[in-house]
Amino acid sequence: MQKAWFYNEYGSVDVLQFGDIPLPNVVPGQVLVKVRAAALNPVDYKIRKLGVLRTADAPFPAVPGCDLAGVVAEVGEGVSKFNKGDEIYGDIQDFTVGNPKQYGTLAQYTVAEEHLLASKPHNLSFEEAASLPLALLTAQQAFDT
């Protein structure tokens, strides 16, 4: 078990709970991350409040959060980029994949596909690294349009 913020239905901030949930299972191509820092973005409350960007079969309880920095706790079969103990960061919600994400970043542990993570720069703290992924993606998209 792990501590996490989670919700069992969509709605206002009142649906958020803090408590124990199971650790996520690591499947091939995924990394189990011990979360050291997480960032909140507007999309996090939109998913919780409106259910946007989640499919109808997305399981509950759902853990909010997209951006994180942490340490690799376990690697799934086929993962070649990271090893246990590596410091990483990333935006773990790949909304183009089409598979529902149950575990976000507001938990002690989460899982993410290997391609969504990068090695944390040594000159950044975990908090600084966690604040970057979605903000940088937003800036990049502004320049691309």
C-alpha positions in Angstrom: 0.0 0.0 0.0 1.0 3.6 -0.5 -0.3 7.1 0.5 -1.9 9.1 -2.3 -4.5 11.7 -3.2 -7.2 10.1 -5.1 -10.9 10.3 -6.1 -13.6 7.7 -6.9 -15.9 9.9 -8.9 -15.6 13.1 -11.0 -16.5 16.4 -9.3 -15.3 19.3 -7.2 -12.3 19.4 -4.9 -14.6 17.8 -2.3 -14.3 14.4 -4.0 -10.5 14.3 -3.3 -9.4 11.9 -0.6 -6.1 11.2 1.0 -5.3 7.7 2.1 -4.0 4.2 1.2 -4.2 2.7 -2.2 -2.5 -0.3 -3.8 0.9 0.1 -5.5 0.6 0.1 -9.3 1.6 -3.0 -11.2 4.6 -2.6 -13.6 3.9 -4.0 -17.0 6.4 -4.4 -19.9 7.7 -1.0 -21.1 6.9 0.8 -17.8 8.9 2.1 -14.9 7.8 2.2 -11.3 8.8 5.6 -9.9 9.2 6.7 -6.3 7.8 10.2 -6.5 10.1 12.8 -4.9 8.2 15.9 -6.3 5.1 16.5 -8.3 3.6 19.6 -10.0 0.0 20.6 -10.5 -1.3 22.0 -13.8 -4.7 23.2 -14.9 -5.3 19.9 -16.7 -5.2 18.1 -13.4 -8.3 19.7 -12.0 -10.1 19.5 -15.4 -9.6 15.8 -15.5 -10.9 15.5 -11.9 -13.8 17.9 -12.3 -15.0 17.1 -15.8 -13.5 13.7 -16.6 -11.9 15.2 -19.8 -9.1 13.3 -21.4 -10.0 10.0 -19.6 -11.9 7.3 -21.3 -15.1 5.8 -20.0 -13.4 2.7 -18.9 -10.7 4.5 -16.8 -10.5 2.7 -13.5 -11.1 4.3 -10.1 -9.7 5.2 -7.7 -7.9 7.8 -9.9 -4.8 9.6 -8.7 -4.4 13.1 -10.2 -1.2 14.6 -11.5 0.9 14.6 -14.7 4.4 16.0 -13.9 6.9 14.4 -11.6 10.5 13.9 -10.6 11.6 10.9 -8.7 13.8 7.8 -8.5 13.3 4.6 -10.5 12.2 1.9 -8.1 11.6 -0.9 -10.6 11.8 -1.4 -14.4 9.4 -3.5 -16.4 10.4 -6.0 -19.0 11.9 -4.4 -22.1 12.9 -1.1 -20.4 16.4 -0.3 -21.5 16.8 3.4 -20.9 16.7 3.4 -17.1 17.9 1.3 -14.1 16.8 1.1 -10.5 18.1 4.1 -8.7 18.1 6.5 -11.7 16.8 10.0 -11.1 14.2 10.9 -13.7 11.5 13.4 -14.5 8.6 13.7 -17.0 5.0 14.2 -17.9 3.5 10.7 -17.4 0.1 11.3 -19.0 0.3 10.4 -22.7 -3.1 11.5 -23.8 -2.6 10.2 -27.3 -2.1 6.6 -26.3 -5.8 5.9 -25.7 -5.2 3.8 -22.6 -6.7 5.1 -19.3 -4.3 6.3 -16.6 -5.3 5.3 -13.1 -2.1 6.4 -11.3 -1.0 10.0 -11.5 1.8 11.7 -9.7 0.2 12.7 -6.4 1.2 9.5 -4.7 4.3 7.9 -3.2 4.7 5.7 -6.3 3.4 5.7 -9.9 4.1 4.0 -13.2 5.0 5.6 -16.5 5.9 4.4 -20.0 9.7 4.6 -20.5 9.4 7.0 -23.5 7.6 9.6 -21.3 10.6 9.9 -18.9 14.0 11.6 -19.1 17.1 11.6 -16.9 16.8 14.4 -14.4 19.6 17.0 -14.9 22.0 16.9 -12.0 21.9 20.7 -11.6 18.1 20.7 -10.9 16.4 19.8 -7.7 13.6 17.3 -7.8 11.1 20.2 -7.2 12.6 22.2 -10.1 12.6 19.2 -12.5 8.9 18.3 -11.6 7.8 21.9 -12.5 9.1 21.7 -16.1 7.5 19.0 -18.3 4.0 20.3 -19.1 5.1 23.9 -18.9 7.9 23.3 -21.4 5.5 21.4 -23.7 3.0 24.3 -23.6 5.8 26.7 -24.6 7.0 24.5 -27.4 3.5 24.2 -28.8 3.2 28.0 -28.7 6.3 28.3 -30.9 5.2 25.5 -33.2 1.9 27.3 -34.1 
